[in-house]
Every structure is written in C-alpha cells, then in structure tokens.
Amino acid sequence: MKSNIQPAKGKLGILIPGLGAVATTLIAGVEAVKKGISQPVGSLTQMGNIRLGKRTENRNPKIKEFVPIADLNDIVFGGWDVYSDNVYEAAMHAKVLEESLLNKVKDGLEVIVPMKAAFDQNYAKNLTATHVKTGTRYELAQQVMQDIKDFKAKNDCDRIVLIWCGSTEIYYETSAIHETVEAFEQALVDDDKLISPSMIYAYAALKMGIPYVNGAPNLTVDTPALVELAKRTNTPIAGKDFKTGQTLMKTILAPGLAARSLGVSGWFSTNILGNRDGLVLDDPDNFKTKEVSKLGVLEDILQPERNPELYGDLYHKIRINYYPPHGDNKESWDNIDIFGWLGYKMQIKINFLCRDSILAAPIALDLALFIDLAKRAEMSGIQEWLSFYLKSPQTAPGLPAENDIFKQLMKLQNTLRHMMGEDLITHLGLDYYQELVDTL
C-alpha cells in the first residue's frame, strides 16, 4: 500500500468549528511546540514509537518518522465560532493555559480570527451566540464551502481537514432525511430543522472531498447519508467524541478487570466541569447526547450478554454537573463495586483531577494528522482504526464497536504498518522459541 500514499507536501489547513477551550489549547500548544517552548506530551504522532518486525530487530522509530504525516511547521489553523474573539482572546477567556505561556505565542494566535458560525440555538440552548451566519440550511452550507475555499486560497494550503471541537448538540436519532444523500440534500433546501449545525459543516466538507472528524458525541457523520457521501467523494471520516478524562480511565481499567475475569456489579461515575462544555451539558437534552456516548463504553468492553455471571447485573450510572469555579479543570469520581473468587466483594475508588482540554488537544492534533494521512492514502469512509481516540467509535453498520483501548492501539498500529508495507504484529511470539528449538 505504501506506493499509494501521496506525500505530505505543502501546507495543511486545519479548520475547526468551535474555537473554544479545546481548539485554542490545541492551537496555542502547537505554536509553543514550534517555538521550542514546550513538548507535545500526549500526542502519539509526535512522541509515540511503533515497533516494526521482530523484537530482536530492535526497530522502534517515532511514528512521525515512520509514516508521512504533516510537519507541525506546515500547519495553518482557522475556524468558526459563535463568538468573535480571536484565538488569543478566546484562550485567555478559557483560562486553560497560563497567561505567561499565551503571551509567548500571542502573535501567532491573534491573527486567527473566527469566521461566523453556522448555528441553531435549539441545538445548544445555553449558549448566547453573537457571531453567526444567517440563511437556510442550504445557504449556510454554501457559505461554509465558500469559507473553506477562501481560507485555502488565502493561506496557500495544499490540503484541508475539518475537526469539530464545538459544543455537544442535543440528543436525537436519525430520521428519513438522514437515510440517503438525495434526501439529505433536499432537506438542506427545505431548511429542515433536523439537520444540525455540525451536519452542515460535515456536509460542506464531504461535498468538497475534505476529511471530517467529529470530536463531540453529536450524530453528525454517523448517518447513512453522510457515510454514503464520504464514499462517493472518496473522503475519510472519523467519530465520535474525544476520549478524555473519566472514559479514558474506564477503557484502561475495564479491559484489565475483564482480562482477569473479575466481576463488576456497579460503576458509579460523576463529574464536575465548569467550562463552556459544562454550561452546554447543563441542559438535559445536551447531557443526554453525552450520556449515551459514555454509557456504551463499559457494555462494549465487558459484554454482559456473553458473561452474565460476571456482568449481567452491572448497574452503570453517570452524572455531569456544571460547576463554574473549576473551569476547564474537570474532576471525576468513580466508585466501582467488583467481586472476585467465590463472589467476595471488593471496591475500587478513582478520583481523577484532570484538565479536559489538556487531554483533548493532543487527541485533536493526532486525529487531524491521521485523517489527512488517510486521505492521501486513498482511504475513504469510516476510519475505525482511529477509534483509539474516540469515546463512541463509529463503525460499519451491524459491526460492534471495540472500546478496549489496548485492542484499539493494536488496530491503529497495525493499520500504520499495513499502510507502509510492514508485517502486521500479532504478539504471538512462538516463532522466537520454535526457531531456537529448530537450531538444536
């Protein structure tokens, strides 16, 4: 497959709907790394290694040296937001990064001014938008496409990717307008309110053959119509919902419990969060979207229908509470009731004081770089190999999601090996010992 990958030449434009805490932390972080001020900790593309061949070969290059991903110096950022603050102002308001750090990269942030957003108050009732486009759904999609064309020309970009870093939209399920491309396009013309703002951005990108990543639990590209459009335009898509904080811990711990056949009777999770995302999730309709995304993780990993003795009575409860004093510093508590040999009960308690955007920023960077790689490798449609980064991975119809983070990592790494014509690694290891026996 290696011969099919186009080189990462020229500039890569990363356009972001939602220049809030996550996006500004990402942009400021990349600027800081480029200046040598900080290290890109948490980014697999920048700091991760990948094993190639047998262990005895000792080949473990950096991923960025193994696959042809875009260099950070070739990235240009832009985006849309419901507020007119430039990225420096928005980052100062988000209060994720220290003012001293932001001032060191101020010049690179001030020049990034958001374009007016495609927005519908019904999808994020707790936001008071002041910087929005007007028109029907169809007209908004056309305006977004023009924004992309103008940005690409102005910044002399060779390629563009879109990655949603906006707020969680209200919960709803697919309807007839989401079933086919033709029905969806007619609904755009009809200004059908069942087309969310995030779908407008996704449609605009996919219509132009531009990769799209959904960083929130919104429905967006997880619909037959937009999956089909992605295939028609040979465009990769990935979703949904950045895997940060509490869910990251679940996808690390739950596989370990399952691996040891330890039972789980209950898992209670609660969070406090005070940033814009917390404000939006304070509305029950928006929280429902997040709850569905978070609830599926344990069931997919533990598979109670296959292991009823261990997980058949699992009680899983999730709460998110808006708490402004914490800002972006999300705090989560987990109480896990487990049982072991002969049914004897035990407990695990986790108190994770994390920084939501600090965890999300490197995920957003990696997804943008990898989805661009996928496009250049002529991969289209759902990119399940990127589920490593996502809370509710999008899969082909009828295919169960894989939420075990270790299996997700193996899938990601083997996909990269496949791209570059390297042998896939199973970790069987018997060949080392068989070869030794054969030489005796």
C-alpha positions as CSV (number, residue, x, y, z in Angstrom):
1,M,0.0,0.0,0.0
2,K,3.0,2.3,0.6
3,S,3.2,3.3,-3.1
4,N,-0.4,4.7,-3.0
5,I,0.3,7.3,-0.3
6,Q,0.7,10.8,-1.6
7,P,3.5,12.8,0.1
8,A,2.6,15.4,2.8
9,K,3.7,18.3,0.6
10,G,2.7,21.9,1.1
11,K,0.6,23.4,3.9
12,L,-2.2,21.6,5.8
13,G,-5.1,23.7,6.8
14,I,-6.9,22.5,10.0
15,L,-10.3,24.2,10.2
16,I,-12.2,23.9,13.4
17,P,-15.8,24.6,14.1
18,G,-15.8,25.8,17.7
19,L,-12.7,27.8,18.7
20,G,-13.3,27.3,22.4
21,A,-11.2,25.8,25.1
22,V,-10.1,22.6,23.3
23,A,-9.3,24.3,20.0
24,T,-7.4,27.3,21.5
25,T,-5.4,24.9,23.7
26,L,-4.5,22.9,20.6
27,I,-3.5,25.9,18.6
28,A,-1.5,27.6,21.3
29,G,0.2,24.3,22.1
30,V,1.3,23.7,18.5
31,E,2.6,27.2,18.4
32,A,4.5,26.6,21.7
33,V,6.0,23.4,20.4
34,K,7.1,25.0,17.1
35,K,8.9,27.7,19.1
36,G,10.6,25.1,21.3
37,I,8.8,26.3,24.4
38,S,7.0,23.1,25.3
39,Q,6.8,19.4,24.3
40,P,3.8,17.8,22.6
41,V,3.1,15.4,25.5
42,G,0.1,13.2,24.9
43,S,0.4,13.2,21.1
44,L,1.1,9.8,19.7
45,T,2.0,11.2,16.3
46,Q,4.7,13.4,17.8
47,M,6.1,11.4,20.8
48,G,4.9,7.8,20.2
49,N,7.1,4.9,18.9
50,I,6.0,1.9,16.8
51,R,7.6,-1.5,16.8
52,L,8.4,-2.9,13.4
53,G,9.3,-6.5,12.7
54,K,10.5,-8.9,15.3
55,R,11.5,-7.8,18.8
56,T,15.1,-9.0,18.1
57,E,15.3,-6.5,15.2
58,N,15.1,-3.6,17.6
59,R,13.3,-1.3,15.1
60,N,11.2,1.2,17.1
61,P,11.0,4.5,15.1
62,K,8.9,7.5,16.1
63,I,5.6,7.4,14.3
64,K,6.2,10.8,12.8
65,E,9.4,9.3,11.2
66,F,7.7,6.2,10.1
67,V,4.5,7.5,8.3
68,P,4.4,10.6,6.1
69,I,2.3,12.9,8.3
70,A,2.3,16.6,8.0
71,D,5.0,18.6,9.8
72,L,3.8,20.9,12.6
73,N,5.5,23.8,10.8
74,D,3.3,23.2,7.7
75,I,0.0,23.5,9.7
76,V,-2.2,26.5,9.3
77,F,-5.2,26.9,11.7
78,G,-8.5,28.5,11.2
79,G,-12.2,28.0,12.1
80,W,-15.6,29.3,13.1
81,D,-17.1,30.3,16.4
82,V,-20.3,31.8,17.8
83,Y,-18.2,34.5,19.4
84,S,-15.9,36.9,17.6
85,D,-12.9,36.7,19.9
86,N,-9.6,35.9,18.2
87,V,-7.8,32.8,19.3
88,Y,-5.6,34.7,21.8
89,E,-8.6,36.4,23.4
90,A,-10.6,33.1,23.4
91,A,-7.7,31.3,25.0
92,M,-7.4,33.9,27.7
93,H,-11.1,33.6,28.4
94,A,-10.9,29.8,28.5
95,K,-8.2,30.0,31.3
96,V,-6.7,26.6,30.4
97,L,-3.1,27.8,29.8
98,E,-1.2,30.3,31.8
99,E,-1.1,33.9,30.6
100,S,2.7,33.8,30.5
101,L,2.7,31.0,28.0
102,L,0.0,32.5,25.9
103,N,1.9,35.8,25.7
104,K,4.9,33.9,24.3
105,V,2.8,32.8,21.3
106,K,0.4,35.8,21.2
107,D,1.5,36.9,17.7
108,G,0.5,33.5,16.2
109,L,-2.8,33.4,18.0
110,E,-4.1,37.0,17.4
111,V,-4.1,36.6,13.7
112,I,-6.6,33.7,13.8
113,V,-10.0,35.4,13.8
114,P,-13.1,33.1,13.7
115,M,-15.4,33.1,10.8
116,K,-19.1,33.4,11.6
117,A,-20.6,30.1,12.7
118,A,-23.5,28.1,11.3
119,F,-25.6,27.9,14.5
120,D,-29.1,27.0,15.7
121,Q,-30.0,28.0,19.2
122,N,-32.2,24.9,19.6
123,Y,-29.1,22.6,19.5
124,A,-27.3,24.4,22.3
125,K,-29.8,26.3,24.3
126,N,-27.4,27.5,27.0
127,L,-25.2,29.4,24.5
128,T,-25.9,33.0,23.7
129,A,-24.4,33.3,20.2
130,T,-23.3,36.7,18.8
131,H,-21.3,35.8,15.7
132,V,-23.4,33.7,13.4
133,K,-24.4,33.3,9.8
134,T,-27.9,33.8,8.5
135,G,-29.9,31.9,5.9
136,T,-31.4,28.5,5.2
137,R,-29.5,25.2,5.9
138,Y,-28.7,25.1,2.2
139,E,-27.4,28.7,2.2
140,L,-25.4,28.0,5.3
141,A,-23.7,25.0,3.7
142,Q,-22.8,27.1,0.7
143,Q,-21.4,29.8,2.9
144,V,-19.2,27.3,4.8
145,M,-17.9,25.9,1.5
146,Q,-17.0,29.4,0.4
147,D,-15.3,30.0,3.7
148,I,-13.2,26.8,3.1
149,K,-12.3,27.9,-0.4
150,D,-11.3,31.4,0.7
151,F,-9.2,30.1,3.6
152,K,-7.4,27.6,1.4
153,A,-6.6,30.3,-1.2
154,K,-5.6,33.0,1.4
155,N,-3.3,30.7,3.2
156,D,-1.9,28.8,0.2
157,C,-2.9,25.4,1.6
158,D,-2.4,22.2,-0.3
159,R,-4.9,20.3,1.8
160,I,-7.7,20.9,4.3
161,V,-9.2,18.8,7.1
162,L,-12.1,19.8,9.4
163,I,-12.3,18.7,13.0
164,W,-15.3,19.5,15.2
165,C,-14.3,21.0,18.6
166,G,-17.7,22.7,19.2
167,S,-20.2,22.0,21.8
168,T,-22.3,18.9,22.3
169,E,-25.6,19.2,20.5
170,I,-29.0,18.0,21.8
171,Y,-29.8,14.3,21.5
172,Y,-31.8,13.0,18.6
173,E,-31.8,9.9,16.3
174,T,-31.7,9.5,12.5
175,S,-34.9,10.1,10.5
176,A,-35.8,9.7,6.8
177,I,-33.9,12.8,5.8
178,H,-30.6,11.2,7.1
179,E,-31.0,7.9,5.1
180,T,-29.8,9.0,1.6
181,V,-27.6,11.7,0.2
182,E,-30.5,12.9,-2.0
183,A,-33.0,13.1,0.9
184,F,-30.4,15.0,3.0
185,E,-29.7,17.5,0.2
186,Q,-33.4,18.1,-0.3
187,A,-33.7,18.6,3.5
188,L,-31.0,21.3,3.2
189,V,-33.0,23.1,0.6
190,D,-36.2,22.7,2.7
191,D,-34.3,24.2,5.7
192,D,-35.3,21.1,7.7
193,K,-34.6,21.7,11.4
194,L,-33.5,18.0,11.8
195,I,-30.2,19.0,10.1
196,S,-27.9,20.1,13.0
197,P,-25.2,22.8,12.6
198,S,-22.5,20.1,12.9
199,M,-24.1,18.3,9.9
200,I,-23.9,21.5,7.9
201,Y,-20.1,21.6,8.4
202,A,-19.8,17.9,7.7
203,Y,-21.8,18.1,4.5
204,A,-19.8,21.1,3.3
205,A,-16.5,19.3,3.9
206,L,-17.5,16.0,2.4
207,K,-19.1,17.5,-0.6
208,M,-15.7,19.1,-1.3
209,G,-13.8,15.9,-0.6
210,I,-12.4,17.2,2.7
211,P,-11.9,14.8,5.6
212,Y,-14.1,15.4,8.7
213,V,-13.6,14.3,12.3
214,N,-16.4,14.5,14.9
215,G,-14.9,15.4,18.3
216,A,-18.2,15.5,20.1
217,P,-21.0,12.9,20.7
218,N,-23.2,14.6,18.1
219,L,-24.9,12.4,15.5
220,T,-23.3,14.3,12.6
221,V,-21.5,11.9,10.2
222,D,-22.9,8.8,12.0
223,T,-25.8,8.7,9.5
224,P,-26.3,6.7,6.3
225,A,-26.5,9.8,4.1
226,L,-23.1,11.3,5.2
227,V,-21.4,8.0,5.2
228,E,-22.5,7.5,1.6
229,L,-21.4,11.0,0.7
230,A,-18.0,10.2,2.1
231,K,-17.7,7.1,0.0
232,R,-18.9,9.0,-3.2
233,T,-16.2,11.7,-2.7
234,N,-13.5,9.2,-1.6
235,T,-13.2,11.0,1.7
236,P,-12.3,9.6,5.2
237,I,-14.5,10.4,8.2
238,A,-14.0,9.6,11.9
239,G,-16.1,9.9,15.1
240,K,-17.2,10.4,17.7
241,D,-16.4,12.2,20.9
242,F,-12.8,12.8,22.1
243,K,-11.8,10.2,24.7
244,T,-10.7,12.2,27.7
245,G,-10.9,12.1,31.4
246,Q,-13.3,9.5,33.0
247,T,-14.0,7.5,29.9
248,L,-10.2,7.2,29.2
249,M,-9.9,5.6,32.7
250,K,-12.7,3.3,32.0
251,T,-11.2,2.0,28.8
252,I,-7.9,1.4,30.6
253,L,-9.3,-0.3,33.7
254,A,-12.3,-2.2,32.4
255,P,-10.2,-4.3,30.0
256,G,-8.0,-5.3,32.9
257,L,-10.9,-6.4,35.0
258,A,-12.4,-8.4,32.1
259,A,-9.0,-9.9,31.3
260,R,-8.8,-11.4,34.9
261,S,-12.5,-12.5,34.8
262,L,-13.3,-10.3,37.8
263,G,-16.9,-9.4,38.2
264,V,-18.4,-5.9,38.2
265,S,-21.8,-5.3,39.9
266,G,-21.8,-1.5,39.8
267,W,-19.9,1.5,38.4
268,F,-21.0,4.9,39.5
269,S,-19.4,7.9,37.7
270,T,-19.8,11.6,38.5
271,N,-18.1,14.7,37.2
272,I,-17.9,18.4,37.8
273,L,-16.9,20.7,35.0
274,G,-17.1,24.5,34.6
275,N,-16.1,25.4,31.1
276,R,-18.3,26.2,28.1
277,D,-18.9,22.4,27.5
278,G,-20.1,22.1,31.1
279,L,-22.5,25.0,30.6
280,V,-23.9,23.4,27.4
281,L,-24.2,20.0,29.2
282,D,-26.2,21.6,32.0
283,D,-29.2,21.3,29.6
284,P,-30.8,17.8,29.9
285,D,-31.2,17.5,26.1
286,N,-27.5,18.1,25.6
287,F,-26.5,15.9,28.5
288,K,-28.5,13.0,27.0
289,T,-26.2,13.0,24.0
290,K,-23.1,12.8,26.2
291,E,-24.7,10.2,28.5
292,V,-25.4,7.8,25.6
293,S,-21.8,8.2,24.3
294,K,-20.3,7.5,27.8
295,L,-22.7,4.7,28.8
296,G,-21.9,2.4,25.9
297,V,-18.2,2.0,26.8
298,L,-18.5,-0.4,29.7
299,E,-21.1,-2.6,28.0
300,D,-19.0,-2.9,24.8
301,I,-15.9,-3.9,26.8
302,L,-17.5,-6.2,29.5
303,Q,-20.1,-7.7,27.1
304,P,-22.7,-8.7,29.8
305,E,-24.7,-10.8,27.3
306,R,-21.6,-13.1,26.9
307,N,-20.6,-13.0,30.5
308,P,-23.8,-12.9,32.5
309,E,-22.3,-14.4,35.7
310,L,-19.7,-11.6,35.8
311,Y,-21.5,-8.6,34.4
312,G,-25.1,-9.5,33.8
313,D,-26.3,-7.4,36.8
314,L,-24.0,-4.4,36.1
315,Y,-25.5,-1.1,37.3
316,H,-23.9,1.8,35.4
317,K,-24.8,5.4,36.4
318,I,-23.2,8.6,35.0
319,R,-23.6,12.2,36.2
320,I,-22.1,15.5,34.9
321,N,-22.6,18.7,37.0
322,Y,-21.8,22.2,35.9
323,Y,-19.6,23.8,38.4
324,P,-18.1,27.2,37.2
325,P,-15.3,27.5,39.9
326,H,-13.5,24.5,38.4
327,G,-13.4,26.0,34.9
328,D,-11.7,23.5,32.5
329,N,-10.3,21.5,35.4
330,K,-12.7,18.6,35.3
331,E,-12.9,16.4,38.4
332,S,-14.3,12.9,38.2
333,W,-15.1,10.3,40.8
334,D,-15.7,6.6,40.2
335,N,-17.0,4.1,42.6
336,I,-16.6,0.5,41.2
337,D,-18.1,-2.4,43.0
338,I,-16.3,-5.6,41.9
339,F,-16.2,-9.2,43.1
340,G,-13.7,-12.0,42.9
341,W,-13.1,-15.6,43.9
342,L,-16.2,-17.2,45.3
343,G,-18.1,-13.9,44.9
344,Y,-16.3,-12.0,47.6
345,K,-16.9,-8.2,47.2
346,M,-14.2,-5.5,46.7
347,Q,-14.2,-1.9,45.7
348,I,-12.1,0.5,43.6
349,K,-12.2,4.3,44.1
350,I,-10.9,6.7,41.5
351,N,-10.6,10.5,41.9
352,F,-9.2,11.9,38.6
353,L,-8.4,15.7,38.8
354,C,-7.8,16.2,35.1
355,R,-7.7,19.1,32.7
356,D,-10.2,18.4,30.0
357,S,-8.6,20.5,27.2
358,I,-5.1,19.4,28.1
359,L,-6.2,15.8,27.4
360,A,-8.3,16.7,24.3
361,A,-5.8,18.9,22.5
362,P,-3.2,16.2,21.5
363,I,-6.1,13.9,20.5
364,A,-7.4,16.6,18.2
365,L,-3.9,17.1,16.7
366,D,-3.4,13.4,16.1
367,L,-6.8,12.9,14.5
368,A,-6.3,15.8,12.2
369,L,-2.9,14.5,11.1
370,F,-4.0,10.9,10.7
371,I,-7.2,11.7,8.8
372,D,-5.1,13.8,6.4
373,L,-2.8,10.7,6.0
374,A,-5.9,8.6,5.4
375,K,-7.0,10.9,2.6
376,R,-3.5,10.8,1.0
377,A,-3.6,7.0,1.3
378,E,-6.8,6.9,-0.7
379,M,-8.8,5.6,2.3
380,S,-12.4,6.6,2.4
381,G,-15.5,6.3,4.6
382,I,-15.4,5.3,8.3
383,Q,-11.8,5.1,9.7
384,E,-12.4,2.7,12.6
385,W,-8.6,2.5,13.2
386,L,-8.9,5.9,14.8
387,S,-11.3,4.7,17.5
388,F,-8.3,4.7,19.9
389,Y,-9.0,8.4,20.3
390,L,-12.8,8.3,20.5
391,K,-15.3,7.7,23.2
392,S,-18.1,6.2,21.0
393,P,-16.3,4.8,17.9
394,Q,-18.2,4.9,14.6
395,T,-18.3,1.5,12.9
396,A,-19.8,-0.1,9.8
397,P,-23.5,-0.9,10.1
398,G,-24.0,-4.0,12.3
399,L,-20.4,-4.1,13.5
400,P,-20.0,-3.8,17.3
401,A,-17.7,-1.1,18.5
402,E,-14.3,-2.0,20.0
403,N,-13.7,0.1,23.1
404,D,-10.8,-1.8,24.7
405,I,-8.0,0.9,24.4
406,F,-5.3,-1.8,24.1
407,K,-7.0,-3.5,21.2
408,Q,-7.7,-0.1,19.7
409,L,-4.0,0.8,19.9
410,M,-3.1,-2.6,18.2
411,K,-5.6,-1.8,15.4
412,L,-4.1,1.7,14.9
413,Q,-0.5,0.5,14.9
414,N,-1.3,-2.4,12.5
415,T,-3.1,0.0,10.2
416,L,0.1,2.1,10.0
417,R,2.2,-1.0,9.4
418,H,-0.2,-2.0,6.6
419,M,0.0,1.4,5.1
420,M,3.8,1.3,5.0
421,G,4.1,-2.3,3.7
422,E,5.4,-3.7,7.0
423,D,4.4,-7.0,8.6
424,L,1.5,-6.9,11.0
425,I,2.3,-7.9,14.5
426,T,0.2,-10.4,16.4
427,H,2.4,-10.6,19.6
428,L,2.1,-14.4,19.4
429,G,5.9,-14.8,19.9
430,L,6.1,-18.6,19.4
431,D,8.3,-18.2,16.4
432,Y,11.2,-17.0,18.6
433,Y,11.2,-20.2,20.6
434,Q,10.4,-22.5,17.7
435,E,13.4,-21.1,15.8
436,L,15.6,-21.8,18.9
437,V,14.3,-25.4,19.1
438,D,14.9,-26.0,15.3
439,T,18.6,-25.0,15.7
440,L,19.3,-27.5,18.5
